[in-house]
Amino acid sequence: MMMECIARGGVEVVRSDPRDAWARTFDGAGYQGNANGLYEVEMAEMRRPGFPRWHDGKAIKLVLPFLSYLAVHAYRIVLMTRDPEEIRQSYQAAFRVNLGSGFVERYPELVEEACQSLSNRHDVWSVRVVAAQDVWGHPTAIFRQLVKDGWPLDPVQAASAVVPSRVRFRREHLVVGL
């Protein structure tokens, strides 16, 4: 959702090739970006020479563990957090990967470690931690904060991409015991 918002707000975003087998594994039901490729960048791409220079001026989506592998470059980062049980069940459904209860328990620590690591980097210009629930509830305010951080986007246009009903896994709809 965040990448769709950023794109609608006027920032070019990096997408995988839609012909990629990874992108074809999804049916598009609620998963952002399938028709034109997925937003996630895979570790193999991050390891290629020239990454991230060839994406200058574009927004790149990484999963939390990949942040520690970012090459030295200039970055503005939006670290979007979410209820860890929502993340766990989403991964279970989409990837058939069980992140396990350890992930849920460790998630706040992982976010804190990422924030500390990023704050120690001279090449990171800003880090904005944003809760997904806040984006669903107050999108224009969230995107105005990003503009203050130097993001060149239209906050009203970015907020227009927020459709809370498209979020597949929300705390109030989770399956107990999954």
Secondary structure, 3 states (H helix, E strand, C coil): CHHHHHHHCCCCECCCCCCCHHHHCCCCCCCCCCCCCCCECCHHHHCCCCCCHHHCCCECECCHHHHHHCCCCCEEEEEEECCHHHHHHHHHHHHCCCCHHHHHHHHHHHHHHHHHHHHCCCCEEEEEEEEHHHHHHCHHHHHHHHHHCCCCCCHHHHHCCCCHHHCCCCHHHCCCCC
